[in-house]
Each structure stands twice: as structure tokens, then as C-alpha cells.
Amino acid sequence: MRLGVNVTHHDTWIAREAEQLGYEIALVPEGFRADAISTLGHLTACTERIRISCIAQIPARTPTITAMTAAALHRLSSGRFTLGLGISNAFATEIWHGLPFARPLGRTREYLDVVRLALSGEEVRYQGEHITVPLPGRPGEPLRMEPADVPIHLAAVGPRNLALVGEAADGWIAVFATPGQIYEAGPQIAAGRALAGTPHHKDIEVLLTAQLAVGQDLEALVKPLRKHPARFMSLGHREQNFYYRRAAQMGFEREAAEVQDRYADGDPAGAAAAVPFGFIDATSLLGPVDRIAGRMKEYAAAGVTTLVLTPEAPDRAGRIAALRSAVEALDRAGVGD
């Protein structure tokens, strides 16, 4: 198992620190604060060895511009770029982007088809149920790019989406997941690989994004970590919210409902406070180094190949120290590559 770090446009410096510590990948999410591509462009110039990736929102871009962007970042980074994609959610798709969210699985499959086609260097001619390129009856030469060998990872939740990872992607990006949930996803991904003619999923990368807080007082460590899941649990109606359903499946439905209700009442601090300790502890790396090492063993046994960490600390020095502690924990766990 290897280590990665989450990077935003507010803390691009952390990618360079992680690179010096031997981290494998810098992953840029896309959501509330900024797009991912701008930050990725910066990282290509200020890092040398660390792989760079993202969770780019599928509704925010056409598949052809995504392929062109991926090819450009691949070349600018000397082959260090991996394209990470996510279908996002109903709230962001319909409210932010003004697009329908219905039938996300079919739209994701077609989107991946077009991206793969463009990256292959073939003419981009595609007629699907959701995507048609070029538009019918329009004369002109279709898009044709230079080939670019860019791996594609897919952020996914749920059995059918996990099967699509195995069928059409090179890796899975998981979030808010316990070791048990990672393990249970293995056969679902393998089913997709079998459907695609690849019977084993051992070559699928499994990246888990998780919060990291190092110290002795678990209750104190959890407090600043509650804001992140509270925000995601509160995106739109609970019946369409992946993260709400994940918490409910873990036995925290009452607490997740309280999180949503408080957010809807304009009380984000109260919503964060309502996130239960058990949810944070089950989906994060918390505590002293030995405790974190034990959790790393569990994730490695479940199939995680890269832990992508968001280190929490009051200041920059504390976050760097947390990254170092994670390296120490991985060494103690004995599961590092």
C-alpha cells in the first residue's frame, strides 16, 4: 500500500511536502471552492515525481474537452497524470450546472466511452442514448487527437457503479469507507472486470480518501473533522444523497437526518456537531501512530492500494508532522510497497 495526499488550491504547498516524504500521488478534488484543473496545472509545474490526479465532475465538462485536458496534463507532467472522474450528485448537477441528473450510470458509461475514444487517437464519432458526437446532420471533420495513454479512475458508490469501475476504469476512488466496505466492493468490481473480459481485478487501483488526525485525545481529534462529512451529507434531498445513505447503512440514519435538518435550518455548526464520533472514527485515520498503523493494516487487507490523506492540524507545521506520522505508521504496519 502507498500513500497519497489531498490537495486544494488553498494548500498546493502540501503536494511538494508529500513528494519529499515519498508520497505516491497528489489528488485534487472538485467541488465547493474551486475547479480541479487549475490546481492540477499548477502542480505539473511545481512538482517533479509525485503522480497527480483529480476527481473531476462529469457534469461540468463535455467528454471531449475532458479528454483534451487529460492529454495536455499527461504531456505537461511527463506522464504523471491520472484522470479521476466522478458523476457528482443530484444537487451539484441540477443546481450548480443546470443539467438533469437522471440515469447517472448510463451517462457515466457513455462519457467514459467517449473519453477513451478520444484518448485512443481515433476519430470521435459516437452515438449513444445520452451523448452523440458529432450532432447528426452537421458536416465537418470530427475531433481527432494524438493518442495519450492516460489511466482513468472512477469515484463510485453502489454495486452497479462499482461494476462499472471494473468494466471501464483502471482504478476506483472511494470515500467515507470502512475496511469492510472496501472488502465488500471487491467482488462487485470483479464482476465488472469479468463482463469486460478481464476476470481478475488485481490490477485495479483502489484509492481511499480519508481524513488523518494524529494524537492521543480521540474526541479532540474528531471535532475539526466533522465539518467535511456534514457538508456532504447535506447536499440535496436525503433520498438522492450518496453520503447520507452511506451513513444510514452504517447505522447512523438518525444522526444523518439531524445533520441534514440542521443544515437546512441554516446551522452548519450544529450540523457538524451532529456527525457522530463513530462515523468519523470508522472512516478516518485517528489517534497515535500505532493505532493508525493498525487501521492501515485493515485497509491494506481489504484491498486498498493507496491511502489518500487529508491531514488535519492547527497549522502548516502540524499538517506536515501528520504526513510524517502517516509514513511512520505505514512502516510500522508493514504493508507499504
C-alpha positions, 0 to 999 in steps of 0.5 A: 500500500502507498500513500497519497495526499489531498490537495486544494488550491488553498494548500498546493504547498502540501503536494511538494511536502508529500513528494519529499516524504515519498508520497505516491500521488497528489489528488485534487478534488472538485467541488465547493471552492474551486475547479480541479484543473487549475490546481492540477496545472499548477502542480505539473509545474511545481512538482517533479515525481509525485503522480497527480490526479483529480476527481473531476465532475462529469457534469461540468465538462463535455467528454471531449474537452475532458479528454483534451485536458487529460492529454495536455496534463499527461504531456505537461507532467511527463506522464504523471497524470491520472484522470479521476472522474466522478458523476457528482450528485443530484444537487451539484448537477441540477443546481450548480450546472443546470443539467438533469441528473437522471440515469447517472450510470448510463451517462457515466458509461457513455462519457467514459466511452467517449473519453477513451475514444478520444484518448485512443487517437481515433476519430470521435464519432459516437452515438449513444442514448445520452451523448452523440458526437458529432450532432447528426446532420452537421458536416465537418471533420470530427475531433481527432487527437494524438493518442495519450495513454492516460489511466482513468479512475472512477469515484463510485458508490453502489454495486452497479457503479462499482461494476462499472469501475471494473468494466471501464476504469483502471482504478476506483476512488472511494470515500467515507469507507470502512475496511469492510466496505472496501472488502465488500466492493471487491467482488462487485468490481470483479464482476465488472472486470469479468463482463469486460473480459478481464476476470481478475481485478488485481490490477485495479487501483483502489484509492481511499480518501480519508481524513488523518488526525494524529494524537492521543485525545480521540474526541479532540481529534474528531471535532475539526473533522466533522465539518467535511462529512456534514457538508456532504451529507447535506447536499440535496434531498436525503433520498438522492444523497450518496453520503447520507445513505452511506451513513444510514447503512452504517447505522447512523440514519438518525444522526444523518437526518439531524445533520441534514435538518440542521443544515437546512435550518441554516446551522452548519455548526450544529450540523457538524456537531451532529456527525457522530464520533463513530462515523468519523472514527470508522472512516478516518485515520485517528489517534497515535501512530500505532493505532493508525498503523493498525487501521492501515493494516485493515485497509491494506487487507481489504484491498486498498492500494493507496491511502489518500490523506487529508491531514488535519492540524492547527497549522502548516507545521502540524499538517506536515508532522501528520504526513510524517506520522502517516509514513511512520505508521505505514512502516510500522504496519508493514504493508507499504510497497 
